Amino acid sequence: YDNIPYGCTHKKHIDYSDGNNNLAGSIESGLNAVYGGINNQWSYLDWGSFIYNVNSLVSSGADIEISGPDYVVQGEPARFKADLPYEPNNFLRSVNFGTSEYNSKVKKKSDWDANAYAQLSFDYTYGEGLAWSVYSDDICSTKSVMVQKRPSIEKLSLGKYGNLIDVTVSYSVDKYSKAKISNQSPRIKFRYVSEEGELNVSDWVEVSLNSSVHSIRLSTQYAGTFRVTAIINDGTYTESLYLGNVTVGGSPHRPCPQCHPDV
């Protein structure tokens, strides 16, 4: 089943702003980004035929359904599920999974709930891809996914402003992330922990899709040295970065505020 059978039930869960179901272009752009072009392990003619077939899929009354994430990270395995009709014939049954990338087939066994699971990876696609599951020539299901890169965040500066922690970071979210596709703002927050163990976490702050720099001043309850970490979320995936230590002034840390000042 390197080529998906005709007549699969196709489920496109995401309204892609630049969609057009251009699987061939997505895979080729991923190849160019990773390898500078199609490498020798690919059969270009077979790959082209495969893409033609999956771009021609139409809905049918198939009784298997694949489900999984709408957004996956390029080169990282993601878990997909094939849901078969609950009947004895579908217990411990062989189910094939694959993607819109050539030579991606894996075979798994369904469980006693008539479900099968597989880890699928999109190593070359960048943009729209396709996951599929099948257990006979005419009983199959496909699902669109968007293949993206993880969000990133970098430190520009870390210091103090009076008794506040002063932070500036740069950030980026991938053009195929949920934030970009859905035109939703990515979010950033900060975690800062004192040497005495005081944990502070700022609220999530929505940041601009059109900018790449975010500055904030963080307040602390006590003076001291704090370890600062920045966290970004693109609607699906979260990344964090330890920024460093910073010492700020203010009231001294008192583990027993009601005790004598010398305690």
C-alpha positions, -999 to 999 in steps of 0.1 A, spaced: 0 0 0 27 25 -9 0 39 -31 -33 46 -13 -63 26 -27 -90 46 -44 -122 55 -26 -108 64 8 -129 85 31 -110 117 34 -113 140 64 -99 175 61 -102 189 96 -84 222 91 -94 251 70 -60 259 56 -57 295 44 -33 285 17 -45 250 12 -55 239 -23 -46 203 -12 -12 208 -28 4 177 -13 30 174 -41 42 209 -35 43 205 2 64 174 0 87 189 -25 92 220 -4 100 198 26 126 178 5 142 210 -7 144 223 29 159 192 43 180 177 15 180 203 -13 159 181 -35 146 145 -39 173 121 -28 183 88 -43 161 66 -20 130 80 -37 115 66 -69 103 99 -85 78 82 -108 62 61 -81 61 92 -58 44 112 -86 18 85 -92 12 83 -55 6 120 -52 -17 120 -82 -38 92 -65 -41 109 -31 -50 143 -46 -79 125 -64 -94 110 -33 -132 112 -29 -154 104 1 -170 70 4 -188 49 29 -156 33 43 -160 17 78 -125 26 91 -117 60 104 -82 75 111 -78 102 137 -48 120 151 -33 155 155 -41 183 130 -6 197 134 26 177 135 62 187 137 84 178 108 106 148 115 89 140 149 67 109 153 30 116 160 4 90 172 -25 81 149 -55 59 156 -75 37 132 -110 30 145 -125 -2 130 -161 -14 135 -164 -31 168 -168 -68 158 -148 -100 165 -133 -101 130 -116 -68 137 -99 -78 169 -61 -84 165 -64 -76 128 -36 -63 107 -39 -26 98 -16 -7 75 -8 30 82 12 54 61 16 90 50 17 110 18 55 104 17 68 76 -4 77 43 13 61 52 46 39 21 53 39 5 87 18 -25 98 1 -27 132 -24 -50 150 -57 -38 163 -65 -44 199 -95 -59 216 -114 -26 212 -109 -29 174 -85 1 174 -50 2 160 -23 28 167 8 39 149 36 65 152 39 83 118 65 108 109 66 134 81 103 137 74 102 155 41 68 173 39 66 209 49 30 221 47 0 200 40 4 162 43 -18 132 45 -20 103 70 -39 71 60 -50 37 74 -63 7 55 -72 -29 62 -83 -41 27 -81 -28 -9 -113 -8 -6 -117 0 31 -95 29 40 -94 64 55 -72 94 52 -67 126 72 -51 159 63 -24 173 86 -3 204 86 35 197 89 52 225 107 84 235 126 84 241 163 81 277 177 113 292 189 123 319 214 157 336 220 170 359 247 178 395 236 184 409 271 179 401 308 184 426 336 167 447 362 147 479 362 145 491 398 131 462 417 116 446 385 130 419 362 135 434 328 133 409 299 133 412 261 130 381 239 127 374 202 103 348 190 91 331 158 62 308 149 61 287 118 40 297 88 22 263 90 15 265 128 -20 268 142 -14 304 151 -5 313 116 -31 292 98 -59 303 121 -46 339 124 -45 336 162 -19 353 183 9 331 198 13 334 236 44 339 258 48 336 295 77 337 320 86 315 349 111 329 375 123 310 406 142 325 435 172 309 452 148 303 482 124 284 460 98 311 455 80 303 422 65 330 401 47 324 368 34 353 347 1 352 329 1 341 292 4 372 271 -8 373 235 19 386 212 17 398 176 20 375 146 36 404 127 63 412 152 92 392 166 102 409 198 85 410 232 95 430 263 81 427 298 89 438 333 82 412 360 75 419 396 87 398 425 75 395 461 110 396 476 145 407 467 169 380 455 184 362 426 159 346 402 163 320 375 142 331 345 127 309 318 106 321 288 78 299 273 61 302 239 30 285 226 19 285 189 -16 271 195 -4 235 195 33 232 206 51 248 235 88 255 238 108 269 267 142 285 271 162 292 302 173 328 300 197 331 329 198 346 365 191 381 375 193 397 410 167 424 420 162 445 451 132 450 473 120 436 506 142 408 519 129 373 518 112 364 551 100 328 554 80 338 585 65 372 579 47 373 613 78 364 632 104 388 647 123 408 620 155 389 628 139 355 620 
